[in-house]
């Protein structure tokens, strides 16, 4: 995985930052952790923006006692 990231880093002329889209419901979170750590070590001055997506959201009533799942597709 590091070789693929390294290829794109060397191919870019002027690196302005990274945008990372994360899935929080799968096992890709741990892989993404290592990729983000690698990017922060290789490009310490480049900003990294992370967007986490989760298809399960919980809605509650005003009193906060009853929760139900709300799915977004």
N, C-alpha and C positions, 0 to 999 in steps of 0.2 A: 504494500500500500504506500509506503514511503517513497518508493521509486516513482510511482505515478504522480504523487504530489510534487516531488522534486522536479519532474519533467515539466509540469505546468509552471512552476516557480521560475525555472531557468528560461522558459519560453516567453515569459512576460517581459515587456520592455520597461514599463513603469507600474509597479504594484501600488495600488492605492488602498487596498483593504480586502477583507473577506466577508462574504455573506454566507452563513451556514444555516440550513433548514434542518431541524431535528425532529425526529419522530420519537415521542416519549413513551409509546406503548409497545415498542419492540426491543429487541436486543441490540439495536444499532446505537443506542446511547453510549454504551461502553466503547464501541469502535470510534464513535465521534469524539469521545473524550481524548483518546490517544491522538487522533488527527489534529484536534485543536491544540493539544499540548505541543505537538510537533511544529505546527504553524507558529505558535508563540515563541518557540525556541529559534526557529529559522528566520523569522521576520519579526523581531521584537518591537519594532516601531510601527508596524501596520495594525490598524484597528480591525477587530473581529466582531461582527454583529451576528448574534445568534437569534434565531426564531424557532421556538419550540411549538410543535403542533401536537394536539391530543384530540382524538375524535370523541372522547367521552367527557362530558361536562355535567356537573351536578348543579341542579337548581333547587333552591329552598324557598319555602314560604316566608312570609314576613316574620313570623315568630321563630323561624330557623329550625323547627322540629322535624318537619317532613322533607326528606330529600328524594328526588327522583332523577333518573338519568335522562339527559338530553343529548341526542346524537346529532352531529353536524356532518353532512356529506358534501 
